């Protein structure tokens, strides 16, 4: 409405007669017409519309740029948020895989331990049962031996007494009394349980002979006595042999029992130790499993939350992107419509505008006081802003006014042109600096964002590299320890092999010596007993000739029997030590084999893990180097941008404030010049044809 009124004939007449402004009913209209009349020389309704359309287009473009900047920040937020959440999801996936593997391993260990516990418990129970049964068997064996030994001892004693009694009797002394003693001895031997069946028959025959001898005491009785002594000595030898064999068997059984009991007790002890270790290992595996399952549940929960947050973020970002796309499309359509309107106005109204407003002329005249005010204001403004351009403009205006005053010309147009040119230059500088600031803000922001992204990626990769390096160092130490353990086990096994070979060789030598000694003693005892046993049956002659040393032989044979017993005992001890050493060697060798197999398996897997970790470290190193190269390029560009945008002697805001003050001062100068100007309008009347 105001625009229509301003361009009406009455509005132009008001410009011609400003003193009649009291006829304008509206104060806002007065202000508008004042501004309009001041620029009526350079504007018309059509050009004003085009100017307003251009301003509106600029405003829409500026708003679009601001919205685009906000949208780019939001896109960056979406990208960074999605990247961070995806990184957390990847870490959660890795952690989840590790925890699932830990749970599976713990479950496998628990299952294996439970099977081992069952087997060990059964083995311990069986060993304890075998130990109890072995004690029972040994007790019965010892009881049988004791009974048999007592019976044989009694038989030997009886035979010895009978032999001594018979040897003391001579042919002349053979009478019913001596034959009666023989009969009693025979009766006792027949009743003895240790006498074999054949010997028992022979004794019964002798018993019959002794009964017949009571009625026939003749020379033949001497022959019967020799036969009895011979039978007794034969029986004595057999009884002593049986007693020795029984003693050897007892010693052997005792040794076997000792070895068996020692083996069973060691087995029970080792099995109990292994059982306790397995139970502790199972408890530790159950604890590890519970911990891993708890961590797995927490990791899964966090991963689900991250997935939900990522889905929500993606949805929000897609909605925002759709809204932004619609906004950009609407803004483009609006700009397209405004541009079409401008194009139509420019193309269709050019002739009419020229005809209607071609005769619009403005003539102005300002007083010398006005020029003085303008010059004074510009001087003050130039001093305040310390701007050489303003000082130069003030000097040019002052020179122009002085020159015009001396020549009588009107300096108004030239002065106004100088001021308007200065204003336009300031506007151009402002636009240039505004464009430069927008460029700087955009480049600085984007470059800083890229810098932070690369630094964050490098830090993330460096963290993974540190973790990989730590794992490699740990695996290297563990591999070195395993290799050292394997070397120690191999060295220990070699020493054991050598020691075992030496021990076995020593056992072979000792065993051979003791066996040979026992055989020799037994042969010597047999020879002595055969000789002295026979010589005792000979009739002692009346003349002094050689006689056998029966008394000394008994002592010698006794000492030989003691030596035989010692050799037998030492042989049993040597054999026991050999079996114990062999058993310990075999058990330790088996343990070393198991330990070697376990450590080789662990070494294999740790070597594989180390190789995979080294490969991962190489990839991480390559990725980090690539990121570092990109960061170096970004930093180099960032340094160049900062030189353009930051290294300024005066901040942009300060320059903008100063420039706005200068423009305001220049506009005030124009107002002073135009405030007292007389405008003339000659409007071409439409002629009717």
C-alpha positions in Angstrom: 0.0 0.0 0.0 2.8 2.4 0.9 4.6 1.6 -2.2 1.5 2.3 -4.3 0.9 5.6 -2.5 4.6 6.6 -2.9 4.4 6.1 -6.6 1.1 7.8 -7.0 1.0 11.4 -8.4 0.2 12.7 -4.9 3.3 10.9 -3.6 5.5 12.6 -6.2 3.9 15.9 -5.5 4.7 15.5 -1.8 8.3 15.0 -2.8 8.1 18.3 -4.7 6.5 20.0 -1.7 7.9 18.5 1.5 6.4 21.2 3.6 3.0 19.8 3.0 3.9 16.5 4.7 1.4 17.4 7.4 -1.2 16.2 4.9 0.1 12.6 5.3 -2.1 10.9 7.9 0.2 8.1 9.0 3.6 8.6 10.7 5.0 5.4 9.2 4.0 6.7 5.8 5.9 9.9 6.5 9.1 8.0 7.3 8.7 5.8 4.3 8.1 8.7 1.9 11.0 10.6 3.4 13.3 7.7 2.5 11.6 7.2 -0.8 11.9 10.9 -1.8 15.6 10.8 -0.9 16.1 8.0 -3.4 13.5 8.9 -5.9 16.1 10.0 -8.4 17.6 6.4 -8.6 14.5 4.2 -8.1 11.1 3.5 -9.5 8.3 1.0 -8.5 9.5 -1.6 -10.9 13.2 -1.4 -10.0 12.2 -1.4 -6.3 10.2 -4.6 -6.8 13.2 -6.2 -8.5 15.4 -5.0 -5.7 13.0 -6.5 -3.1 12.9 -9.8 -5.1 16.6 -9.9 -5.1 16.8 -9.2 -1.4 14.3 -12.0 -0.8 16.3 -14.4 -2.9 19.5 -13.4 -1.0 17.7 -14.0 2.3 16.4 -17.4 1.2 19.9 -18.4 0.0 21.5 -17.2 3.3 18.9 -19.2 5.3 19.6 -22.2 3.1 23.3 -21.9 3.7 22.7 -21.6 7.5 20.4 -24.6 7.3 23.0 -26.5 5.2 25.7 -25.8 7.8 23.5 -27.1 10.6 22.6 -30.1 8.5 26.3 -30.9 7.8 27.0 -30.7 11.5 24.1 -33.1 12.1 25.4 -35.4 9.4 28.8 -35.3 11.1 27.1 -36.1 14.4 25.3 -39.1 12.7 28.5 -40.3 11.1 30.5 -40.0 14.3 27.8 -41.6 16.4 27.3 -44.5 14.0 31.1 -45.0 13.7 31.5 -45.0 17.5 28.6 -47.4 18.0 29.8 -49.7 15.3 33.3 -49.7 16.8 31.7 -50.6 20.2 29.7 -53.3 18.5 32.8 -54.7 16.8 34.6 -54.7 20.2 31.6 -56.3 21.8 31.6 -59.0 19.1 35.3 -59.7 19.7 34.8 -59.8 23.4 31.7 -62.0 23.0 33.7 -64.5 20.9 36.5 -64.6 23.5 34.0 -65.1 26.3 32.1 -67.8 24.5 35.4 -69.6 23.8 36.3 -69.2 27.5 32.9 -70.6 28.5 33.3 -73.5 26.1 36.8 -74.2 27.3 35.7 -74.1 31.0 32.8 -76.4 30.2 35.1 -78.8 28.5 37.6 -78.7 31.4 34.8 -79.3 33.9 33.5 -82.3 31.9 37.0 -83.7 31.6 37.7 -83.1 35.3 34.4 -84.8 36.3 35.4 -87.9 34.2 38.8 -87.9 35.7 37.4 -87.6 39.2 35.1 -90.6 38.6 38.0 -92.6 37.2 40.4 -91.6 40.0 37.7 -92.3 42.7 37.1 -95.8 41.2 40.9 -96.4 40.9 41.4 -95.4 44.6 38.5 -97.6 45.7 39.9 -100.5 43.7 43.4 -100.0 45.1 42.2 -99.8 48.6 40.2 -103.0 48.1 43.3 -104.7 46.6 45.4 -103.5 49.6 42.9 -104.9 52.1 42.8 -108.2 50.2 46.6 -108.3 49.9 46.9 -107.9 53.7 44.5 -110.8 54.2 46.4 -113.0 51.8 49.7 -112.1 53.4 48.4 -112.8 56.8 47.2 -116.2 55.7 50.5 -116.9 53.9 52.5 -116.0 57.0 50.3 -118.1 59.3 50.7 -121.1 56.9 54.4 -120.5 56.9 54.7 -120.2 60.6 52.7 -123.5 61.1 54.8 -125.3 58.5 58.1 -123.9 59.8 57.2 -125.0 63.4 56.2 -128.4 62.2 59.4 -128.8 60.1 61.5 -127.5 63.0 60.0 -130.0 65.3 60.5 -132.8 62.7 64.2 -131.8 62.3 64.7 -131.7 66.0 63.1 -135.1 66.4 65.2 -136.6 63.6 68.4 -135.0 65.0 67.6 -136.4 68.5 66.9 -139.8 67.0 70.1 -139.8 65.0 72.1 -138.7 68.0 70.6 -141.5 70.1 71.2 -144.1 67.5 74.8 -143.0 67.0 75.5 -143.2 70.7 74.4 -146.8 70.7 76.9 -149.5 69.8 76.5 -153.1 68.7 77.1 -154.4 72.2 74.6 -152.0 73.6 71.9 -153.1 71.2 69.2 -154.4 73.5 65.5 -154.1 74.0 65.8 -150.7 75.7 67.6 -149.1 72.7 65.3 -150.7 70.3 62.4 -149.3 72.3 63.8 -145.8 72.0 64.1 -146.2 68.2 60.5 -147.4 68.1 59.3 -144.4 70.0 61.3 -142.1 67.6 59.8 -143.9 64.6 56.3 -143.6 66.1 56.8 -139.8 66.6 58.1 -139.3 63.0 55.2 -141.4 61.5 52.7 -139.1 63.3 54.5 -135.9 62.1 52.6 -134.2 59.3 55.8 -133.1 57.5 56.8 -136.6 56.6 56.2 -137.5 52.9 54.2 -140.7 52.0 57.3 -142.7 50.8 59.3 -141.8 53.9 56.3 -142.7 56.1 56.2 -146.2 54.5 59.9 -146.7 55.1 59.4 -145.6 58.7 56.6 -148.1 59.2 58.8 -150.9 57.8 61.6 -149.9 60.2 59.0 -149.8 63.0 58.1 -153.4 62.1 61.8 -154.4 62.2 62.3 -152.9 65.6 59.4 -154.9 67.0 60.9 -158.1 65.5 64.3 -157.1 67.0 63.0 -157.4 70.5 62.8 -161.2 69.9 66.0 -161.6 67.8 68.8 -159.5 69.2 71.6 -160.7 66.8 74.3 -159.3 64.7 71.7 -158.4 62.0 70.4 -155.8 64.4 73.5 -153.7 63.6 72.7 -153.7 60.0 69.1 -152.6 60.8 70.5 -149.7 62.9 72.6 -148.4 60.0 69.6 -148.5 57.8 67.6 -146.6 60.3 70.3 -143.9 60.6 70.6 -143.7 56.8 66.8 -143.2 56.5 66.9 -140.6 59.3 69.7 -138.6 57.6 67.9 -138.7 54.3 64.7 -137.5 56.0 66.7 -134.8 57.8 68.2 -133.6 54.6 64.7 -133.4 53.0 63.2 -131.7 56.1 66.0 -129.1 56.1 65.6 -128.6 52.4 61.9 -128.1 52.8 62.4 -125.7 55.7 64.9 -123.7 53.6 62.6 -123.7 50.6 59.7 -122.6 52.9 61.9 -119.8 54.3 62.8 -118.7 50.8 59.2 -118.8 49.7 58.2 -116.8 52.8 60.9 -114.3 52.1 59.8 -114.1 48.5 56.2 -113.7 49.5 57.0 -111.1 52.1 59.1 -109.2 49.5 56.3 -109.4 47.0 53.8 -108.3 49.6 56.0 -105.4 50.6 56.4 -104.3 46.9 52.6 -104.7 46.3 51.7 -102.8 49.4 54.2 -100.1 48.6 52.9 -99.9 45.0 49.3 -99.8 46.1 49.9 -97.1 48.8 51.9 -95.0 46.3 49.1 -95.4 43.8 46.5 -94.4 46.4 48.7 -91.5 47.5 49.3 -90.2 44.0 45.7 -90.8 43.0 44.5 -88.9 46.0 46.8 -86.0 45.2 45.7 -86.1 41.6 42.1 -86.2 42.7 42.5 -83.2 44.9 44.3 -81.3 42.2 41.6 -82.2 39.7 38.9 -81.1 42.2 40.7 -77.8 42.6 41.1 -77.4 38.9 37.4 -78.2 38.4 36.4 -75.6 41.1 38.7 -73.0 39.3 37.1 -73.9 35.9 33.6 -73.5 37.4 34.6 -70.1 38.8 36.1 -69.1 35.5 33.0 -70.3 33.7 30.6 -68.4 36.0 32.7 -65.2 35.6 32.8 -65.6 31.8 29.1 -66.3 31.6 28.4 -63.1 33.7 30.7 -61.0 31.5 29.1 -62.6 28.4 25.6 -61.7 29.6 26.8 -58.1 30.3 28.5 -57.9 27.0 25.4 -59.2 25.2 23.3 -56.7 27.0 25.6 -53.9 26.1 25.7 -55.0 22.5 21.8 -55.2 22.4 21.7 -51.7 23.8 24.2 -50.4 21.2 22.3 -52.1 18.4 19.1 -50.4 19.6 20.8 -47.1 19.9 22.3 -47.5 16.5 19.0 -48.3 14.9 17.4 -45.3 16.7 20.2 -43.0 15.5 19.9 -44.3 11.9 16.1 -43.7 12.0 16.6 -40.2 13.3 19.2 -39.4 10.8 17.1 -40.8 7.9 14.1 -38.7 9.1 16.3 -35.6 9.3 17.8 -36.3 5.9 14.3 -36.7 4.4 13.2 -33.4 6.1 16.3 -31.6 4.8 15.8 -32.9 1.3 12.2 -31.7 1.4 13.3 -28.3 2.7 16.0 -28.0 0.0 13.5 -28.9 -2.6 11.0 -26.4 -1.3 13.6 -23.7 -1.1 14.8 -24.4 -4.6 11.2 -24.2 -5.9 10.7 -20.9 -4.1 14.0 -19.5 -5.6 12.9 -20.8 -8.9 9.5 -19.0 -8.6 11.2 -15.7 -7.5 13.7 -16.0 -10.4 10.9 -16.6 -12.8 9.0 -13.5 -11.5 12.1 -11.3 -11.9 12.7 -12.6 -15.3 9.1 -11.9 -16.4 9.2 -8.4 -14.9 12.5 -7.6 -16.5 11.4 -8.9 -19.9 7.8 -7.6 -20.0 7.9 -4.2 -18.2 11.1 -2.7 -19.7 9.3 -0.5 -22.3 6.5 0.6 -19.9 9.0 1.5 -17.2 11.0 3.6 -19.6 7.9 5.5 -20.8 6.4 6.0 -17.4 9.5 7.0 -15.4 12.0 8.2 -18.0 11.3 11.9 -17.3 11.9 11.5 -13.5 14.7 14.0 -12.7 16.1 15.1 -9.5 17.9 18.2 -8.9 19.4 19.0 -5.5 21.2 21.8 -3.9 22.9 21.7 -0.5 24.2 24.6 1.6 27.8 25.2 2.5 27.0 24.4 6.1 25.8 20.9 5.0 29.1 20.2 3.2 30.9 21.4 6.3 28.9 19.0 8.5 29.6 16.2 6.1 33.4 16.9 6.0 33.5 17.3 9.8 31.6 14.0 10.4 33.9 12.2 8.0 37.0 13.6 9.6 35.8 12.5 13.0 34.9 9.0 11.7 38.3 8.6 10.0 40.1 9.6 13.2 38.0 7.2 15.2 38.4 4.3 12.8 42.0 5.2 11.8 41.0 4.4 8.2 43.2 6.0 5.5 40.4 5.5 2.9 38.0 7.7 4.9 40.7 10.3 5.4 41.3 10.3 1.6 37.6 10.5 0.9 37.3 13.5 3.3 40.1 15.2 1.5 38.5 14.6 -1.9 35.2 15.9 -0.8 36.8 19.0 0.7 38.7 19.7 -2.5 35.6 19.1 -4.6 33.5 21.5 -2.5 36.3 24.2 -2.6 36.7 23.9 -6.3 33.0 24.0 -6.9 32.6 27.1 -4.7 35.3 29.0 -6.6 33.8 28.1 -9.9 30.2 28.5 -8.9 29.3 24.9 -9.8 27.1 22.6 -7.7 29.3 19.9 -6.1 26.3 17.8 -4.9 26.3 15.1 -7.5 30.1 14.6 -7.4 30.2 14.6 -3.6 27.3 12.2 -3.4 29.0 10.0 -6.0 32.2 9.9 -4.0 30.3 8.9 -0.9 28.2 6.3 -2.7 31.3 4.8 -4.3 32.9 4.6 -0.9 29.8 2.9 0.4 29.8 0.4 -2.5 33.5 -0.3 -1.9 32.8 -1.0 1.7 29.9 -3.3 0.7 32.1 -5.1 -1.7 34.8 -5.5 0.9 32.2 -6.7 3.4 30.8 -9.3 1.0 34.3 -10.4 0.1 35.3 -10.8 3.7 32.0 -12.4 4.5 32.6 -15.0 1.8 36.2 -15.4 3.0 34.9 -15.9 6.6 32.3 -18.4 5.4 35.0 -20.3 3.4 37.4 -20.2 6.4 34.7 -21.3 8.9 33.7 -24.2 6.6 37.3 -25.3 5.8 38.5 -24.8 9.4 35.5 -26.8 10.7 35.7 -29.6 8.2 39.5 -29.8 8.4 39.4 -29.8 12.2 36.8 -32.5 12.1 38.9 -34.6 9.8 41.9 -34.0 12.0 40.0 -35.2 15.1 38.6 -38.2 13.2 42.1 -39.3 12.0 43.5 -38.7 15.5 40.8 -40.7 17.0 41.3 -43.5 14.5 45.1 -43.4 15.1 44.5 -43.6 18.9 42.1 -46.5 18.5 44.6 -48.3 16.2 47.5 -47.5 18.5 45.5 -49.0 21.4 44.9 -52.2 19.5 48.6 -52.2 18.5 49.7 -51.8 22.2 47.3 -54.7 23.1 48.7 -56.8 20.2 52.3 -56.0 21.2 51.5 -56.9 24.8 50.0 -60.2 23.7 53.1 -60.9 21.5 55.4 -60.2 24.5 53.3 -62.4 26.8 53.2 -65.2 24.2 56.9 -64.9 23.5 57.6 -65.2 27.3 55.2 -68.2 27.5 56.7 -69.9 24.5 60.3 -69.3 25.9 59.1 -70.8 29.2 57.5 -73.8 27.4 60.7 -74.4 25.4 62.8 -74.1 28.5 60.5 -76.6 30.3 60.7 -79.0 27.3 64.5 -78.7 27.3 64.6 -79.3 31.1 62.3 -82.3 30.8 64.4 -83.7 27.9 67.6 -83.1 29.9 66.1 -84.7 33.0 64.9 -87.7 31.0 68.4 -88.2 29.5 69.9 -88.0 33.0 67.3 -90.5 34.2 68.0 -92.8 31.3 71.7 -92.7 32.1 71.1 -93.2 35.9 68.7 -96.0 35.2 71.1 -97.8 32.9 73.8 -97.5 35.6 71.5 -98.7 38.3 70.4 -101.6 36.3 74.0 -102.5 35.5 74.8 -102.3 39.2 71.8 -104.5 40.0 72.9 -107.1 37.4 76.3 -107.2 38.9 75.0 -107.4 42.5 72.3 -109.9 41.7 74.8 -112.1 39.8 77.3 -112.0 42.7 74.6 -112.8 45.4 73.1 -115.6 43.3 76.5 -117.1 42.6 77.4 -116.8 46.3 74.2 -118.5 47.4 74.7 -121.3 44.9 78.3 -121.7 46.2 77.3 -121.8 49.8 74.4 -124.2 49.1 76.9 -126.5 47.2 79.4 -126.3 50.1 76.8 -127.1 52.7 75.6 -130.1 50.7 79.2 -131.4 50.3 79.9 -131.0 54.0 76.7 -132.5 55.1 77.1 -135.4 52.7 80.6 -136.1 54.1 80.1 -135.6 57.7 76.8 -137.3 57.6 78.3 -140.5 56.2 81.4 -140.4 58.4 79.3 -140.3 61.5 77.9 -143.7 60.6 81.3 -145.4 60.4 82.5 -147.7 63.3 85.3 -146.0 65.2 88.4 -148.1 65.1 90.4 -148.9 68.3 93.7 -147.7 66.9 94.5 -143.9 66.7 93.9 -142.9 63.1 92.2 -139.9 61.3 88.6 -139.1 62.5 86.2 -136.6 61.0 85.7 -133.3 62.8 82.0 -133.6 63.4 81.8 -130.9 66.0 83.7 -128.3 63.9 81.7 -129.2 60.9 78.4 -128.3 62.6 79.7 -124.8 63.4 81.0 -124.3 59.9 77.7 -125.4 58.3 75.9 -123.1 60.7 78.0 -120.1 59.7 77.5 -121.0 56.0 73.8 -121.1 56.6 74.0 -117.7 58.2 75.9 -116.4 55.2 73.4 -118.0 52.9 70.6 -116.2 54.8 72.4 -112.9 54.6 73.1 -113.3 50.8 69.4 -114.3 50.3 68.2 -111.3 52.3 70.6 -108.9 50.4 69.5 -110.4 47.1 65.9 -109.8 48.0 66.7 -106.2 49.0 68.6 -105.6 45.7 65.7 -107.0 43.7 63.3 -104.9 45.7 65.4 -101.8 45.1 65.6 -102.7 41.4 61.8 -103.1 41.1 61.2 -99.8 43.0 63.8 -98.0 40.9 62.3 -99.4 37.7 58.8 -98.5 38.8 59.8 -95.0 39.7 61.7 -94.7 36.4 58.7 -95.9 34.3 56.2 -93.6 36.2 58.5 -90.6 35.9 59.1 -91.4 32.2 55.4 -91.6 31.6 54.8 -88.3 33.4 57.5 -86.7 31.3 55.9 -88.0 28.2 52.5 -86.6 29.2 54.1 -83.3 30.2 56.1 -83.2 27.0 53.0 -83.9 24.9 50.9 -81.2 26.8 53.7 -78.6 26.5 54.3 -79.3 22.8 50.5 -78.9 22.2 50.5 -75.7 24.1 53.6 -74.5 22.3 52.0 -75.3 19.0 48.8 -73.3 19.7 50.7 -70.4 21.3 53.0 -70.3 18.3 50.0 -70.2 16.0 48.4 -67.5 18.2 51.6 -65.5 18.2 51.9 -65.7 14.4 48.3 -64.6 14.0 48.8 -61.7 16.4 52.0 -60.6 14.6 50.0 -60.6 11.3 47.3 -58.6 12.9 49.9 -56.2 14.3 51.3 -55.7 10.8 47.9 -54.9 9.4 47.2 -52.5 12.3 50.6 -50.9 11.7 49.8 -50.5 8.0 46.4 -49.0 8.8 47.9 -46.6 11.4 50.6 -45.5 8.9 48.0 -44.9 6.3 45.9 -42.9 8.8 49.0 -41.0 9.9 49.8 -40.1 6.2 46.3 -38.8 5.8 46.5 -36.9 9.1 49.8 -35.4 8.0 48.2 -34.2 4.8 45.2 -32.8 6.8 47.6 -31.1 9.2 49.5 -29.5 6.3 46.3 -28.2 4.7 45.1 -27.1 8.2 48.2 -25.1 8.6 47.7 -23.4 5.3 44.1 -22.6 6.0 45.0 -21.2 9.4 47.6 -18.9 7.7 44.8 -17.6 5.5 42.0 -17.4 8.1 43.7 -17.0 11.5 46.8 -15.0 11.0 45.1 -11.6 10.7 46.2 -8.5 12.5 42.6 -7.6 13.2 39.8 -10.1 13.9 36.9 -10.4 11.5 34.3 -9.3 14.1 36.3 -6.1 14.8 36.7 -5.3 11.1 33.0 -5.9 10.6 32.1 -3.6 13.4 34.4 -0.9 12.2 33.2 -1.2 8.6 29.5 -1.0 9.8 30.4 2.1 11.7 32.0 3.6 8.6 29.0 2.8 6.4 26.7 4.2 9.0 28.8 7.4 9.0 28.7 7.6 5.2 25.0 7.1 5.2 24.6 9.9 7.7 26.6 12.1 5.4 24.2 11.3 2.5 21.3 12.1 4.8 22.8 15.5 5.5 23.3 16.2 1.8 19.8 14.9 0.9 17.9 16.1 3.9 17.8 19.7 2.5 17.7 18.8 -1.1 14.9 20.1 -3.4 13.5 17.3 -5.6 11.9 18.1 -8.9 9.7 15.7 -10.7 8.3 16.0 -14.1 6.0 13.2 -14.8 5.2 12.6 -18.4 1.4 12.7 -18.7 -0.3 10.0 -20.6 -1.7 11.4 -23.7 -4.9 10.3 -25.1 -5.0 9.6 -28.8 
